[in-house]
Amino acid sequence: MTSEQKQQLRDKVGREIERLTRDIEALKELTRPVPPGADSLDEVSRMDAIQNKSVNEVALATARKRLAGLEYAVKRLGDDDPEYGYCVECGEAIPFARLMSMPEASRCVNCAE
């Protein structure tokens, strides 16, 4: 991977980390507990709020996992880890397009399947 490609990845990952950080803060707010017997909610609205909270909890967990992967990718890029960008299964280079799409990828497409 060229130094220009590494910089493109660093820039992309930085933007993605900023976006995910904002999303996580918003999702935290949406996953606050739904108070039992809330005066302003009828039973159907309360059940809907509980269901929405569950969906948002899954989205929050997914965003946190992706953020951790991106932070690890940034660390590896910053440390000039010679193994970054190579598949942990077969050892082949992960195509740059895949890394741009998923900077946290540790496997090539074939091994990921």
Secondary structure, DSSP 8 states (H G I E B T S, - for coil): --HHHHHHHHHHHHHHHHHHHHHHHHHHHHTS---TT-TT--HHHHHHHHHHHHHHHHHHHHHHHHHHHHHHHHHHHHTT-TTTTB-TTT--B--HHHHHH-TT--S-HHHH-
